[in-house]
Amino acid sequence: MRALRAEFLKKEGIRSVDPYYTLAGEDYSMLFGCEFMVKFKDNASQQRINEMNARFNVTVVETTDLYVLLSVPAATDALAVANTYQESGLVVYSTPNFYAMASAFY
C-alpha cells in the first residue's frame, strides 16, 4: 500500500493520496485530505506551538475559539502528522478534517 501511495504521489498534479472510508451496507462515506484540526492546551506556549508547526512545515489555514485548522505540505500524510500532534502533549485533540458524503434520501 505504501509503495502504491508513493507511486501516485510522483505523478504531476497529485497532492495527496489518503484513505476513503465507507461503512458496509451504508450509503455514507468519509475522506480527508491535507488538513487537520487541533485544539492547543491553554498551557502550550506559542514558542512550542511554532516549533511544532515548523517541524512539520504546516500552514495555519484558520484559527477559531474551538480549533486551529492546519494544512500539511503536498505528499505529507496528514493523519500521521495529526497523530504526532496528539501524542505531543501540546493539544487537547487533533483530528483529520474529515469530509462526509451521504446520498440524498427521497
N, C-alpha and C positions, 0 to 999 in steps of 0.2 A: 504494500500500500504506500509506504514512504517513497519507494522508487518511482511509482506511478505519479505520485504528487509532485516529486522533483522534476519529472519529465514535463508535466503540464506547465509548471512554473517557468520553464525555459522558453516557452512559446511567447511570442510577442503579443502584448495586449492582455495577458493573463496576470492579474494582480494577486489573486488569492484562490486557493483550492481548499475547500473546507467541507465538513460533513453536512449532509442533508438528512434530517430525521423525519421519519413517518411512523405512525402508530398502526399496527396491523389491524385491518378492519375499519379503520377510521379515515375519513376524508379530510385530514388535517396534517400539516407538515410544518417543520421549523428548520430554519437555517441561519447561519451567521456568516459574517464576512470579516472585515478588518477592524471592527470596533469592539470595545468592551467598556463596561461601566464600573466605576469604583466609588466607594464612599470612604474617604480617608478618615482615620480616627482623629478625634479632637486634639490628641497629644502628638500627632505626627507633625514634625517641623517642616516648614516649607523647604528648607535645605534638603532634608531627606527625601521629600517628595520629588524635588527637582532632580536629585541624583538618580532616583529610581526611574523617572521618566527619561532621563538622558541615557541611562544604561540600556534601555530597550528602544531608544530613539522614537518614542511615541509622541504624537501630536495631540494637544488638548483641542478637542472639537467644540465642546460645550461644558460650561460649569453652571450647575444649579444648586439649590439648597439640599437636594436629595442625592445627587451624584455628580461625578465628573465623567464625561464621555471622552474616551481616548481612542486614537486610531494608531494602528501599528503600520510600519512600512510594508511595501509590497513584498510578497513571498514570505511573510512572517506568520507564524502560527499564533493567531490571536488567542485561542483557547489556552495554549501553553503559557503565554505571557500573562493572561488573566489569572491562571493558577499560581504563577510565581508571585504576582501581587498579593493574592490571598494568603500565601504562605509566608509573606514578608513580615507580617505583624503590623504593617502600616495601615491596613484597611479593615473596615467593618465587614465589607463584602466586595467581591469582584466577580463579575459575570459577563459572558459574551452578550453583545447586543443582538439578541435573537429576533428574527423576523418570522412571524407566523402567517400561514396561509390556510384558509379554510374555504371550502366551496360554499356557495350560497345555497340555502335551504329554501325550497319552494313548497 
